[in-house]
Amino acid sequence: MLEEFYDYAKSHQNHTWLHWNMRNINYGFAALEHRYKVLGGEPVEIHELHRCDLSLLLKQLYGDNYIDHRRLENLVDKNSLTHPNFLKGPDEAEAFVNSEYVKLHQSTLCKVDTISCLADRTISSTLRTDAKRTGIYGNYFMFVIEKIKESWFFALIGLIGAITSIIALFLCN
């Protein structure tokens, strides 16, 4: 499995690798690299600049308290993304102990799909979280400023104002 992964990684090194909290030696790219080396393989480096940690990105976008801990599981529930093959941590551990590798594989595929769906909802601003406006924007005043900046009406007024200012500068000279 790791050999197939690194064959794929070799031809996709400069792509963006979306992941969920794979930042440390216990559970992350470093763990995969270490395990592959132990098995005699030569891992391909997936450079830090090409990694996108969705769990960290969501904290940056929505604030530290955007969802309760066990964040992936709680986001799944909050966004009604439940799937029968999605195994929670303890259930995955039990499946591993019981050598239920197909079940683990199905859960992994389900989680890949879930992370993709969460990314899509983040991009389309349809992700449901527990974030408060102050967690996202800082305070009510900043929230109002951000909403004004997002409005096409205020963008049009700004454009008209800029054009008017440029015309006025030419007429005054």
MOHULIN-V90372 format. One record per residue. N is the residue number from 1. RES is the residue in one small letter. SS is DSSP state (2 for helix, 1 for strand, 0 for the rest). Layout:
n = (N | N)
res = (RES | RES)
ss = (SS | SS)
This chain:
n = (1 | 2 | 3 | 4 | 5 | 6 | 7 | 8 | 9 | 10 | 11 | 12 | 13 | 14 | 15 | 16 | 17 | 18 | 19 | 20 | 21 | 22 | 23 | 24 | 25 | 26 | 27 | 28 | 29 | 30 | 31 | 32 | 33 | 34 | 35 | 36 | 37 | 38 | 39 | 40 | 41 | 42 | 43 | 44 | 45 | 46 | 47 | 48 | 49 | 50 | 51 | 52 | 53 | 54 | 55 | 56 | 57 | 58 | 59 | 60 | 61 | 62 | 63 | 64 | 65 | 66 | 67 | 68 | 69 | 70 | 71 | 72 | 73 | 74 | 75 | 76 | 77 | 78 | 79 | 80 | 81 | 82 | 83 | 84 | 85 | 86 | 87 | 88 | 89 | 90 | 91 | 92 | 93 | 94 | 95 | 96 | 97 | 98 | 99 | 100 | 101 | 102 | 103 | 104 | 105 | 106 | 107 | 108 | 109 | 110 | 111 | 112 | 113 | 114 | 115 | 116 | 117 | 118 | 119 | 120 | 121 | 122 | 123 | 124 | 125 | 126 | 127 | 128 | 129 | 130 | 131 | 132 | 133 | 134 | 135 | 136 | 137 | 138 | 139 | 140 | 141 | 142 | 143 | 144 | 145 | 146 | 147 | 148 | 149 | 150 | 151 | 152 | 153 | 154 | 155 | 156 | 157 | 158 | 159 | 160 | 161 | 162 | 163 | 164 | 165 | 166 | 167 | 168 | 169 | 170 | 171 | 172 | 173)
res = (m | l | e | e | f | y | d | y | a | k | s | h | q | n | h | t | w | l | h | w | n | m | r | n | i | n | y | g | f | a | a | l | e | h | r | y | k | v | l | g | g | e | p | v | e | i | h | e | l | h | r | c | d | l | s | l | l | l | k | q | l | y | g | d | n | y | i | d | h | r | r | l | e | n | l | v | d | k | n | s | l | t | h | p | n | f | l | k | g | p | d | e | a | e | a | f | v | n | s | e | y | v | k | l | h | q | s | t | l | c | k | v | d | t | i | s | c | l | a | d | r | t | i | s | s | t | l | r | t | d | a | k | r | t | g | i | y | g | n | y | f | m | f | v | i | e | k | i | k | e | s | w | f | f | a | l | i | g | l | i | g | a | i | t | s | i | i | a | l | f | l | c | n)
ss = (0 | 2 | 2 | 2 | 2 | 2 | 2 | 2 | 2 | 2 | 0 | 0 | 0 | 0 | 0 | 0 | 1 | 1 | 1 | 0 | 0 | 0 | 1 | 0 | 0 | 0 | 0 | 1 | 2 | 2 | 2 | 2 | 2 | 2 | 2 | 2 | 2 | 2 | 0 | 0 | 0 | 0 | 0 | 0 | 0 | 0 | 0 | 2 | 2 | 2 | 1 | 1 | 1 | 2 | 2 | 2 | 2 | 2 | 2 | 2 | 2 | 2 | 0 | 0 | 0 | 0 | 0 | 0 | 0 | 0 | 2 | 2 | 2 | 2 | 2 | 2 | 2 | 2 | 0 | 0 | 0 | 0 | 0 | 0 | 0 | 0 | 0 | 0 | 2 | 2 | 2 | 2 | 2 | 2 | 2 | 2 | 2 | 0 | 0 | 0 | 2 | 2 | 2 | 2 | 2 | 2 | 2 | 2 | 2 | 2 | 2 | 2 | 2 | 2 | 2 | 2 | 2 | 2 | 2 | 2 | 2 | 2 | 2 | 0 | 0 | 0 | 0 | 0 | 0 | 0 | 0 | 0 | 2 | 2 | 2 | 2 | 2 | 0 | 0 | 2 | 2 | 2 | 2 | 2 | 2 | 2 | 2 | 2 | 2 | 2 | 0 | 2 | 2 | 2 | 2 | 2 | 2 | 2 | 2 | 2 | 2 | 2 | 2 | 2 | 2 | 2 | 2 | 2 | 2 | 2 | 2 | 2 | 0)
